[in-house]
Amino acid sequence: MTVSVIVPTLNEVAVLQGTVVSALGAYEVVVADGGSDDGTPELALRSGCRLVAAPRGRGLQQNAGAHVARGDILLFLHADTRLPVGFAEAVARSIRVHDGIWGRFDLRFDAGGPFVRLIAHLISWRSWATGGATGDQAIFVRREVFESLGGFREPLLFEDVELCCRLKRLGRPVIPPEPVITSSRRWREDGAIRTTIMMWGLKLAYLAGVSSDRLARVYRDVR
């Protein structure tokens, strides 16, 4: 089973190279760019990625990337997240051995103190408990399942939560043994406690029925 890695980008030239290097072993890396003006598209092409232009919005960009991807499994990777060595084999094995439909990784942060490390453990624990995932956890799904569901529905915020809610109805996620490593910059710069309260509060509001468009405006205003 082949794995296509899809990376939505918007002015990610500072981190994209490391992302692409971590994705070595994938059948292909598709960069779905939402209008970067910092050289991100050029870097993607120099790095051997396939490049697709898309309307701005992570859900829209990931749908555009999925549309041109050719792998059996689609893995959606944030630009500030790194995949573990051997990820492609681990993903394919997890799907095959457990007859899985979709999956995600446990999470670790690249830096930060004890509280930041605790947050990473809590995110992974929450995913174990609920059977869901966040976009930072490199969600992957069989291509035919993603297409049958119509892809991502939310364009701007919580596209990952909404997709996982539908995927959970089909089966629990499989989890490869090694974690992904994602940037803790947001938690360190904005404050770990403040960021945690904000993100979990927004998610609870979304699950309670508040529209993602409204929450996206709130997210922009409070950051």
C-alpha positions as CSV (number, residue, x, y, z in Angstrom):
1,M,0.0,0.0,0.0
2,T,1.4,3.4,-1.0
3,V,1.2,6.5,1.1
4,S,0.7,10.0,-0.2
5,V,1.6,12.8,2.2
6,I,-0.4,16.0,1.8
7,V,0.9,19.2,3.3
8,P,-1.3,22.3,3.4
9,T,1.0,25.4,3.4
10,L,0.7,29.2,3.8
11,N,4.0,31.0,4.1
12,E,5.8,28.0,5.6
13,V,9.3,28.4,4.0
14,A,11.0,28.4,7.4
15,V,9.8,24.8,8.2
16,L,8.8,23.1,5.0
17,Q,12.2,21.6,4.2
18,G,12.3,19.6,7.5
19,T,8.7,18.5,6.9
20,V,9.6,17.1,3.5
21,V,12.7,15.4,4.7
22,S,10.7,13.6,7.4
23,A,8.3,12.4,4.7
24,L,11.0,10.4,2.9
25,G,9.6,7.0,2.1
26,A,6.2,8.3,1.0
27,Y,5.1,7.5,-2.5
28,E,4.8,11.2,-3.0
29,V,4.6,14.5,-1.1
30,V,1.8,16.9,-2.3
31,V,2.1,20.5,-1.1
32,A,-1.3,22.2,-1.3
33,D,-0.5,25.9,-1.1
34,G,-3.0,28.6,-0.1
35,G,-1.3,31.6,-1.7
36,S,2.1,31.9,0.0
37,D,4.3,34.9,-0.9
38,D,7.5,33.9,1.0
39,G,8.9,31.3,-1.5
40,T,7.1,28.3,-0.1
41,P,5.8,27.1,-3.6
42,E,9.3,27.4,-5.1
43,L,10.9,25.5,-2.1
44,A,8.3,22.7,-2.5
45,L,9.2,22.3,-6.2
46,R,12.9,22.3,-5.5
47,S,12.4,19.7,-2.8
48,G,10.7,17.3,-5.3
49,C,7.1,17.8,-4.1
50,R,4.1,17.9,-6.3
51,L,2.5,21.4,-6.0
52,V,-1.1,22.3,-6.2
53,A,-2.6,25.8,-5.7
54,A,-5.8,26.0,-3.7
55,P,-8.1,28.5,-2.0
56,R,-6.9,29.5,1.4
57,G,-8.2,27.3,4.2
58,R,-6.7,24.1,5.5
59,G,-9.8,22.0,4.7
60,L,-9.9,23.3,1.1
61,Q,-6.2,22.9,0.6
62,Q,-6.2,19.4,1.9
63,N,-9.1,18.5,-0.4
64,A,-7.2,19.9,-3.3
65,G,-4.1,17.9,-2.4
66,A,-6.1,14.7,-2.0
67,H,-7.7,15.3,-5.4
68,V,-4.4,15.0,-7.2
69,A,-2.7,12.5,-4.9
70,R,-2.2,8.9,-6.2
71,G,-1.4,6.8,-3.1
72,D,-3.6,4.1,-1.6
73,I,-3.5,5.9,1.8
74,L,-3.7,9.7,2.2
75,L,-1.8,11.2,5.2
76,F,-2.5,14.8,6.1
77,L,0.6,16.5,7.6
78,H,0.8,19.9,9.1
79,A,3.9,21.9,7.9
80,D,5.3,22.2,11.4
81,T,5.0,18.4,12.2
82,R,7.7,15.8,11.6
83,L,7.0,12.1,10.8
84,P,9.0,9.3,12.4
85,V,11.5,7.3,10.5
86,G,9.8,4.4,8.7
87,F,6.4,6.0,9.0
88,A,5.2,4.8,5.5
89,E,5.8,1.2,6.3
90,A,4.3,1.6,9.8
91,V,1.2,3.2,8.4
92,A,0.7,0.6,5.8
93,R,1.3,-2.2,8.3
94,S,-1.1,-0.7,10.8
95,I,-3.9,-0.5,8.2
96,R,-3.2,-4.0,6.8
97,V,-2.7,-5.9,10.1
98,H,-5.7,-4.4,11.8
99,D,-7.8,-4.2,8.7
100,G,-8.1,-0.5,9.4
101,I,-9.8,2.3,7.7
102,W,-8.0,5.2,9.1
103,G,-5.5,6.2,11.8
104,R,-3.4,8.8,13.5
105,F,-0.2,9.1,15.5
106,D,0.5,9.8,19.2
107,L,2.0,13.3,19.7
108,R,5.2,14.8,21.1
109,F,6.3,18.4,21.1
110,D,9.8,19.4,19.9
111,A,10.5,21.6,22.9
112,G,9.1,23.0,26.1
113,G,9.0,22.3,29.9
114,P,7.1,19.8,31.9
115,F,3.7,21.4,31.4
116,V,4.1,21.4,27.6
117,R,5.1,17.7,27.7
118,L,2.1,17.0,29.8
119,I,-0.1,18.6,27.2
120,A,1.2,16.3,24.5
121,H,0.5,13.3,26.7
122,L,-3.0,14.6,27.4
123,I,-3.7,15.1,23.7
124,S,-2.6,11.6,23.0
125,W,-4.6,10.2,25.9
126,R,-7.7,12.1,24.9
127,S,-7.4,10.6,21.4
128,W,-7.1,7.1,22.9
129,A,-10.1,7.7,25.1
130,T,-12.4,9.3,22.5
131,G,-11.2,7.5,19.3
132,G,-10.6,10.9,17.6
133,A,-7.6,12.9,16.6
134,T,-6.4,16.4,15.8
135,G,-4.6,17.5,12.6
136,D,-1.3,17.8,14.5
137,Q,-1.4,14.0,14.8
138,A,-1.0,13.3,11.1
139,I,-4.4,11.7,10.3
140,F,-4.3,9.1,7.6
141,V,-7.1,7.4,5.8
142,R,-7.7,4.9,2.9
143,R,-8.2,6.9,-0.3
144,E,-11.5,5.2,-1.2
145,V,-12.9,5.9,2.3
146,F,-11.9,9.6,2.2
147,E,-13.5,10.0,-1.3
148,S,-16.7,8.2,-0.3
149,L,-17.1,10.6,2.7
150,G,-16.6,13.6,0.4
151,G,-13.4,14.8,2.0
152,F,-13.1,17.6,4.5
153,R,-16.2,19.7,5.0
154,E,-15.0,22.6,7.2
155,P,-12.7,25.0,5.3
156,L,-11.1,27.0,8.0
157,L,-11.2,25.5,11.5
158,F,-11.9,22.0,13.0
159,E,-11.8,20.3,9.7
160,D,-9.9,17.5,11.4
161,V,-12.5,17.2,14.2
162,E,-15.4,17.0,11.8
163,L,-13.8,14.4,9.6
164,C,-12.8,12.3,12.6
165,C,-16.4,12.3,13.8
166,R,-17.5,10.7,10.5
167,L,-14.5,8.3,10.4
168,K,-15.3,7.1,14.0
169,R,-18.6,5.8,12.8
170,L,-16.8,3.5,10.5
171,G,-14.2,2.2,13.0
172,R,-11.6,3.2,15.5
173,P,-8.3,4.6,14.4
174,V,-5.1,2.5,14.2
175,I,-2.0,4.0,15.8
176,P,1.6,3.3,14.6
177,P,4.1,2.8,17.4
178,E,6.2,5.9,17.0
179,P,4.9,9.4,17.6
180,V,5.0,12.5,15.4
181,I,6.9,15.5,16.6
182,T,5.2,18.8,16.3
183,S,6.2,22.4,17.1
184,S,5.4,23.8,20.5
185,R,6.0,27.3,19.4
186,R,2.3,28.4,19.8
187,W,2.2,27.0,23.3
188,R,5.5,28.6,24.3
189,E,4.9,32.0,22.7
190,D,1.2,32.4,23.6
191,G,1.5,30.7,27.0
192,A,0.8,27.0,27.5
193,I,-2.1,27.4,29.9
194,R,-3.8,30.2,27.9
195,T,-3.4,28.3,24.6
196,T,-4.7,25.0,26.1
197,I,-7.8,26.7,27.6
198,M,-8.4,28.6,24.3
199,M,-8.1,25.6,22.0
200,W,-10.1,23.2,24.2
201,G,-12.7,25.9,24.8
202,L,-13.1,26.5,21.0
203,K,-13.3,22.7,20.4
204,L,-16.0,22.3,23.0
205,A,-17.9,25.2,21.5
206,Y,-17.7,23.6,18.0
207,L,-18.9,20.2,19.3
208,A,-21.8,22.1,21.0
209,G,-22.9,23.4,17.7
210,V,-21.2,26.8,17.2
211,S,-20.3,27.3,13.6
212,S,-16.6,26.9,12.6
213,D,-16.7,30.2,10.7
214,R,-17.7,32.1,13.8
215,L,-15.1,30.2,15.9
216,A,-12.4,31.0,13.3
217,R,-13.1,34.7,13.7
218,V,-12.8,34.3,17.5
219,Y,-9.6,32.4,17.1
220,R,-8.1,35.2,14.9
221,D,-9.2,37.9,17.4
222,V,-7.8,36.3,20.5
223,R,-4.4,35.2,19.0
